[in-house]
Amino acid sequence: MFSFKQLEALYWIGTLGGFSQAARRLNTTQSAISKRIQELEETFDTPLFDRELRQARLNEKGEEMMMIARRLLEQRDDAVEQFSKPEVIERRLRIGVTELTAMTWLPKLVQSINQHYPRVVIEPEVDDSTHLMEKLLNDEMDTIIVPDAFADHGTMAMPLASVKNVWVAKPGLVTDHKRPLRIHELSPYTILTQGSKSGTGIIYDRWIRSHSQFPNRSMSCTSMVALVGLTAAGMGISYLPYLPFSSLIDNGVLEIVETTPKLPDVTYVALYRAERKSSFISSVLRLVQECCDFSNAFQGQLTTQRVRS
């Protein structure tokens, strides 16, 4: 009789494209994965992989078995989560966030998940929105929290909160403060952006292009903290979330550059793959909604319990 470990090995080899990748995903060795596949093939007396190819590729029977494995593993996970108390659930939670979430309410979220699910190992990953989206689609993430900048790619989106952004510059860099500037009047200045891989960068690039020609000079920076430094150094004008950086404005490190129209708010969402949603993921998403707050930096106290980066 086959086992869930054998089905997991088959599923992750087919999903990730190799024995070594499946071994890393299941925290075991490649030889252990090979043994599970060998046992599964012996159980059904049929090969599941095309051995003539150098890379691991399922044959027709292997594809059929993978579909069965997927259904059985999902049913197993649903049953375990439905009938287990939260404090005894043991599993990994792979959650991807951008820099803004990491520096505001991620500590509070980690603390909340630890309180509800003390045996869950949280694996947070901080990256730009585009890379996080790729990892979600490749089943390397359970959920990601990003700006709502992506068309539907077979994912579901849960709206969270909107973030107010403002144009900022080094005090004195922009001399005309008598009236709000039109967007095209920013063209003499270097525009510091968050880049084409950033969800906010994607949204504002589209918005700027819809109102005027793109600035004559622009410079992208993937780090928001570095972007603050470049702006404070007088390298150009940038857009930043207002509330988390309002103290820099109050203290005179940066000043707001008023424009008309103003920058639109950026809506953040939690994205997940519909076919991978479970009662556990639904519960985590509720905690995400409760904790989501972009107003202050480093909210809550990040505990060391069951967190792995």
Number of C-alpha atoms within 10 A of each C-alpha: 6 13 10 13 15 20 21 22 26 28 22 24 23 21 15 16 15 16 23 18 17 23 19 12 15 15 9 12 14 18 12 14 22 17 13 21 23 16 15 22 17 12 11 11 10 12 17 22 20 14 12 8 8 7 12 16 18 20 14 13 12 20 17 12 16 23 12 13 20 16 10 15 16 15 13 13 14 16 13 15 18 13 9 12 11 17 13 13 17 15 13 15 20 19 20 28 22 22 19 19 21 21 17 20 22 27 19 23 24 24 20 20 20 21 14 17 21 18 18 21 19 21 17 19 18 18 19 22 27 18 14 25 25 12 16 21 16 11 17 17 22 20 28 25 25 30 26 22 19 15 7 8 9 11 18 16 20 16 15 20 15 16 20 17 19 21 19 26 27 24 18 11 18 17 8 10 11 7 10 14 17 15 20 15 12 19 16 11 16 17 23 22 25 24 19 18 16 25 23 27 21 20 19 22 16 12 14 15 12 10 12 13 11 18 17 12 13 16 15 16 17 17 17 17 13 11 23 23 14 18 24 22 14 15 18 24 28 26 25 24 19 19 17 17 16 18 12 15 17 10 9 12 18 24 22 20 24 18 17 10 11 16 17 14 16 20 17 22 21 22 24 25 18 11 10 12 15 17 14 19 16 11 13 19 18 12 17 23 16 13 20 18 19 23 17 13 18 17 18 16 13 16 13 10 15 16 17 13 9
